[in-house]
Amino acid sequence: MKERLEELRGEALRELQEVESQGALNDLRVKYLGKKGALTEILRGMGSLSAEERPVIGGVANDVRAAIEAVIEEKQVAFQEAETNRRLAAETLDVSLPGRALPTGAIHPLNKVAQEIEDVFVGLGYSIAEGPEVESDYYNFEALNLPKNHPARDMQDSFYVTEDILMRTHTSPVQVRTMQAKKGEAPIKVICPGKVYRRDDDDATHSFQFNQIEGLVVGKGIRMSDLKGTLLQFVQQMFGSQAQIRLRPSFFPFTEPSAEVDVTCVQCGGHGCRMCKGTGWLEILGCGMVHPRVLEMGGYDPEEVTGFAFGMGVERIALLKYGIDDIRHFYSNDLRFLGQFARM
Amino acid sequence: MKVSYQWLNEYISLEGLPAEELAEKMTRGGIEIDGVEQLNKGVSGVVVGYVKSKERHPDADKLNVCKVDVGTGEELQIVCGAKNVDAGQLVPVAVIGAVLPGDFKIKRAKLRGVESQGMICSAKELGLNDKLLPKEQQEGILVLPTGTAIGAPIGEVLGLDDEVLELDLTPNRSDCLSMLGAAYEVAALTGRDVKLPNNSVLHAAIKTEDYVSVDVQATGQCHHYSARYIKGVKIGESPLWLKNRLMAAGIRPINNVVDVTNYVMLEYGQPLHAFDADKIPGGKIVVRPAREGETLVTLDEQERRLEPHMLVIADGNAPIALAGVMGGASTEVTGDTVNLILESAYFDGGVVRKTSRQLGLRSESSIRFEKEVDHAAVVPALNRAASLIAELANGLVAEGVVESFTREPKPAAIHVSLDRINDYLGTSLSSLEVRTILARLQFPYEMDTNDVFTITVPTRRGEITRDVDIIEEVARLHGYDNIPTTLIHGDAIPGALTKPQAIRRELRKRLADSGLYEVVSYSFTSPARTALFPVLTGDAKHVKLSMPMSEDRSVLRTTLIAQLLETAIYNRNRRNETSALFEIGSVFHTREETLTKLPQEKHRFAALLTGNRKEKAWNEAPAAYDFFDAKGIVETLLSVLGLSSKVSYAAANPEHFHPGRTAAVTLETADGPVVIGYVGQLHPAKQVEWDLADTYLVELELAPIYELADDHLVYKPLPRFPAIERDIAVVVDSAVPAAGLTAVAREKAGELLESVSVFDVYTGERLGEGKKSVAMSLLYRHAERTLTDEEVTSLHAEVVQQLEQSFGAELRK
């Protein structure tokens, strides 16, 4: 029996040595170690052995089983490794090929900038007020201290629909509407964004349609120094903490005193460059203390409350912010232009 | 307004204040200086020469050889090509070593064999603005008036050693449309004194009232009229100093009388007019409204048709001038004029403005009247002009001024306290500081013990009428830079977006993040484009601009998709076949032919998809947009806004949409279902016409969405019990909408049906013509317990049965 076992070991190891596939290996496992396999077959004869022989032969049989199992295990690992290697080789990708992009579109740069400006002011406690783009002469001019035939009306050439209805030339009528709606209640802190229209020949810096954002603050004890402080806060949030402002006396019929506001040149930081024509400053907005006539027409007593107002062109800010050379790009909506705003 | 530095220096000392510095000071004080122009464009070494003789060049027909005396004792031989050069003339001579503008150096030269020791110059060669010179002076050399000193540097003679400040005036500062106004401004900025011009008149022994009568009939439009009579003038050229100053201000010299009126206008800001007195019968001047049908030939030789709202100066019967705008040709001062009536008046700004606008006639005079002149300058300017005419044209000025006042000038008295000034500006100015500023402005004031100022504003600053105007003067002269920077005190109010604002932002963000590009298009469009999609305008009309810039931009948009199509076509023309666009904006609807009230402005959302949803890539085939991409946009957005359960879609067939691929979008509102817009394919005929790929459009009304959107997100607990999923496929007529099947399933199964979704739609021969198979997946769940298989099976069977009943559906096995 012992001889038969040794013979079996030799035969099995020989056959296993030559095995080349997982399938053949499985077959050999069944052939030698299976329930009906050769080893079991031999061990069936154990019953006829004497009590002394039985443990000896048992030991040999276990050795033989262990030897065969060890080789099978060894083969098994080798086969798996080979299989893995085959798979890895087959699955290798050209990782230089492009991946699948997430969809990316873009908010229009004018709205992107407008939202940014709005966010700054909302953060400062302002609400956003809106009004019609087609306005009455009363709200667009008269209630803003610009009576008919006033020479200052020359400052804005308008698109009229009828004698009394026109495309608003600024978002200031929203200020009047806001004051009237508040019925004398203070304080008011609003910004008024929106489209406005002025008769202008379109060129690189002019567009008959453009966007404004105006602000209005009305309350007890509002001072011109508050206006300066507010604008400084705004430009520093918009253009960085190093930005400074400079006010120059100017004229708007709806404010008194009035000022034009320059901000430190965004390009050169105030040293002087081509963008700022060597001055170090860029004009970005107009502002002033709300004219008492405007407060009166809005339903407020100028002896009781004061206020300030400011206004800026969104296009102007966007041109400066992104270094865009032609205002007409905003309205031609060329995808090659819009596509550039699909990023932070 | 152009202000000559040297001229200004006559009214206020500019010592130690170079032009550039002055310009900066004025700009920072509120009078913006657009630029400082050097009158000398680079001329040096040019002197006045006397042409002693002129001979034809021996070898050149067009050249002359001149002998010129430039005051050095040595006679220069100069070859000159100008036609108008002649012996006896005084001319500008660039001698050897001189430099002309453009760094052009004059050297010894030989012209066709003849030596030339310099060059006789034209106005242009000297860098002068020759447009203001008479024609003959533009074409040839500049001929200087007799009496000009030989050898004098030309810069001195022509006033070139000067700089001109270009004032860019805001409408409230018309006071600076004059040299004196500018001088008062500089005085306010520097504290220096203003020197007024001499306007004392030495009159002859005749009286104006014997020659002139003034009858102001239009009392509302002419507040003050004054006139003087000047006898025996000798019309001629003005002296160079006068011409130089006019030209520096951009005004063309005409003759000594007209030049004086312009000169004094520049000095005082008060326009003047000189009439040829002998052309006005009886010297009778009437100021009245024009009569219907009257005409007037103005100085520019145009015949003007007048209207009753216009103000004229008339003689006994016909108009002789358009008040404040332009004189008439019939009474023009010409070389033959001997006697003058000189006018200085205050015409109403509004009247002059309206006339000048209507006739398209803006003059130096109308510009000043429009912005209101200074009452107090009317007569001083008249006298100043009279004295200059006496001096320069040898006129005899008659005694007295004939004048008519219809409104007495009343200087405004304004009260303002020191506290009010400081409270308004946020400053802490002392009474002394404010008094110093008022003194510099030359505003007389009184101050009471409570530091309340009562200020009498001179009429030259007529726009100052209220306390805030005074505060502005104080602020700008104190310096805006010196106003502190403070923060608003008082309670902080939180800022926030309104619901519509928040919704628009949400939509923008979602759409951009999903690959669409936002467009901002023009609100102005063509009537044809507003008519494209009548279903989106209903019975509303478009709003027309009264004076559009072009037909293409003559009306307000009534839909957004018409604008998006324009953008898609624009991009297609630039080889971008694919566009995924959206816009959020207003459209304008009205029911009126001529607006008597504001039109309706409707906020809308629109999207356009054309071309490829997926471009071809190494690992993917291209895929074109289809209807369900567009519908998916609507569904997703409405779902984001919590409106999924309120929206439904129904096949629709509006004009210029694809009849089989368009749905009306209906929202369930408090007032019942309302169609809020459409999603569909552009009609293939239009698509071909515009050469676009298949194009899908969405346009929705935002107002109902603003109202119904659910912006209040509340967490729902996660399900604690398992769901049971059952699939079902039914065969129905092709016309049965899938949404009908799912709705019936939902209704029948009730609360236990968590969701139902269509996962397959199949048509094929096996089903027979006009049939389709719709496969749905139904998910059942009970919130409180685990459903039993039996419960679901029986409920599911009821659903199937209902589908059979409602749609004749057959269960597909």
Contacts between the chains, C-beta under 8 A, distances in Angstrom:
chain1	res1	chain2	res2	distance
A	97	B	618	5.8
A	97	B	619	7.5
A	98	B	617	7.3
A	98	B	618	7.5
A	100	B	619	7.8
A	100	B	620	7.8
A	103	B	513	7.2
A	103	B	514	5.3
A	103	B	515	3.1
A	104	B	512	7.9
A	104	B	513	7.6
A	104	B	515	6.1
A	105	B	511	6.4
A	105	B	512	4.3
A	105	B	513	7.0
A	105	B	514	6.5
A	105	B	515	4.6
A	105	B	516	4.2
A	105	B	517	4.9
A	105	B	518	7.4
A	105	B	580	6.6
A	106	B	512	5.3
A	106	B	517	5.4
A	106	B	518	6.6
A	107	B	508	5.1
A	107	B	509	7.3
A	107	B	512	4.8
A	107	B	518	5.1
A	108	B	517	7.8
A	108	B	518	4.1
A	108	B	519	6.5
A	108	B	520	4.9
A	110	B	520	5.5
A	111	B	508	6.6
A	111	B	518	6.3
A	111	B	520	7.0
A	115	B	505	6.8
A	118	B	497	8.0
A	121	B	495	6.7
A	122	B	495	3.9
A	122	B	496	6.7
A	122	B	497	6.8
A	123	B	495	6.8
A	124	B	495	6.7
A	125	B	492	5.4
A	125	B	493	4.9
A	125	B	494	6.1
A	125	B	495	4.7
A	126	B	495	4.7
A	127	B	495	5.6
A	127	B	496	6.4
A	127	B	498	7.5
A	128	B	497	6.3
A	128	B	498	6.9
A	128	B	501	5.6
A	130	B	501	8.0
A	132	B	598	5.7
A	132	B	601	5.2
A	133	B	523	6.7
A	133	B	586	6.0
A	133	B	588	7.7
A	133	B	601	6.3
A	134	B	543	6.6
A	134	B	556	7.2
A	134	B	588	6.3
A	134	B	598	5.5
A	134	B	599	5.5
A	134	B	601	6.7
A	135	B	598	7.2
A	136	B	598	6.6
A	149	B	350	4.5
A	149	B	353	6.0
A	149	B	354	6.6
A	150	B	171	7.9
A	151	B	171	4.6
A	151	B	174	7.9
A	151	B	349	7.1
A	151	B	353	6.7
A	151	B	370	5.6
A	151	B	371	5.3
A	152	B	171	4.3
A	152	B	172	7.6
A	154	B	171	7.0
A	155	B	171	6.7
A	159	B	545	5.2
A	159	B	546	8.0
A	159	B	547	7.4
A	159	B	548	7.7
A	160	B	545	7.2
A	160	B	546	4.7
A	160	B	547	6.8
A	161	B	543	5.8
A	161	B	544	6.9
A	161	B	545	6.1
A	161	B	546	6.1
A	161	B	595	5.6
A	162	B	546	6.6
A	162	B	594	6.3
A	162	B	595	5.2
A	162	B	596	7.8
A	165	B	595	5.1
A	165	B	598	6.5
A	167	B	523	7.8
A	167	B	545	7.6
A	187	B	490	6.7
A	187	B	493	6.9
A	189	B	493	6.0
A	189	B	495	7.3
A	195	B	523	6.6
A	195	B	585	7.9
A	197	B	523	7.3
A	197	B	524	8.0
A	199	B	549	7.1
A	208	B	524	7.7
A	208	B	549	6.8
A	208	B	553	7.9
A	209	B	522	5.6
A	209	B	523	6.3
A	209	B	524	7.2
A	217	B	488	6.8
A	219	B	488	7.4
A	219	B	490	6.4
A	220	B	490	7.3
A	221	B	423	6.8
A	221	B	489	7.0
A	221	B	490	7.5
A	222	B	488	6.6
A	223	B	423	6.7
A	223	B	424	6.4
A	223	B	425	6.2
A	223	B	426	3.4
A	223	B	486	6.6
A	224	B	424	6.5
A	224	B	425	4.6
A	224	B	426	5.7
A	224	B	475	6.7
A	224	B	483	5.7
A	225	B	425	6.6
A	225	B	426	2.6
A	225	B	427	7.2
A	225	B	483	5.4
A	225	B	484	4.7
A	225	B	485	6.3
A	225	B	486	4.1
A	226	B	426	6.5
A	226	B	486	5.4
A	226	B	487	6.6
A	226	B	488	4.7
A	228	B	426	7.9
A	228	B	483	6.0
A	228	B	484	7.4
A	228	B	485	4.7
A	228	B	486	7.4
A	229	B	485	4.5
A	229	B	486	4.8
A	229	B	487	4.9
A	229	B	488	7.6
A	230	B	487	7.5
A	230	B	488	7.0
A	232	B	485	5.5
A	233	B	487	7.8
A	246	B	480	8.0
A	246	B	481	7.1
A	247	B	480	3.9
A	247	B	481	7.3
A	247	B	483	7.6
A	248	B	27	6.7
A	248	B	28	6.4
A	248	B	30	7.2
A	248	B	32	7.4
A	248	B	480	6.8
A	249	B	28	7.8
A	249	B	29	6.4
A	249	B	30	3.0
A	249	B	472	7.4
A	249	B	475	7.5
A	249	B	476	4.0
A	249	B	480	6.3
A	250	B	30	6.8
A	250	B	32	7.7
A	250	B	170	6.1
A	251	B	30	8.0
A	251	B	170	3.4
A	251	B	171	6.4
A	251	B	172	4.6
A	251	B	173	7.0
A	253	B	171	7.9
A	256	B	466	7.6
A	256	B	468	4.4
A	256	B	469	6.2
A	256	B	471	7.6
A	256	B	472	5.4
A	257	B	468	7.3
A	257	B	471	6.5
A	257	B	472	3.6
A	257	B	475	4.8
A	257	B	476	6.7
A	258	B	472	7.4
A	259	B	480	6.0
A	289	B	424	6.7
A	289	B	468	6.9
A	291	B	468	6.9
A	292	B	466	6.3
A	292	B	468	5.8
A	306	B	423	8.0
A	306	B	424	6.4
A	330	B	520	6.5
A	331	B	520	6.6
A	331	B	521	6.9
A	331	B	522	6.0
A	332	B	570	6.6
A	333	B	517	7.9
A	333	B	519	4.5
A	333	B	520	7.1
A	333	B	521	6.6
A	333	B	567	4.6
A	333	B	570	7.0
A	333	B	571	7.6
A	333	B	581	7.6
A	334	B	570	7.1
A	334	B	571	6.6
A	334	B	574	6.5
A	335	B	517	6.3
A	335	B	571	5.0
A	335	B	574	8.0
A	335	B	576	5.0
A	335	B	579	6.5
A	336	B	574	7.3
A	336	B	576	7.5
A	338	B	517	4.5
A	338	B	518	7.4
A	338	B	519	7.4
A	339	B	517	7.1
A	342	B	512	7.6
A	342	B	517	7.8
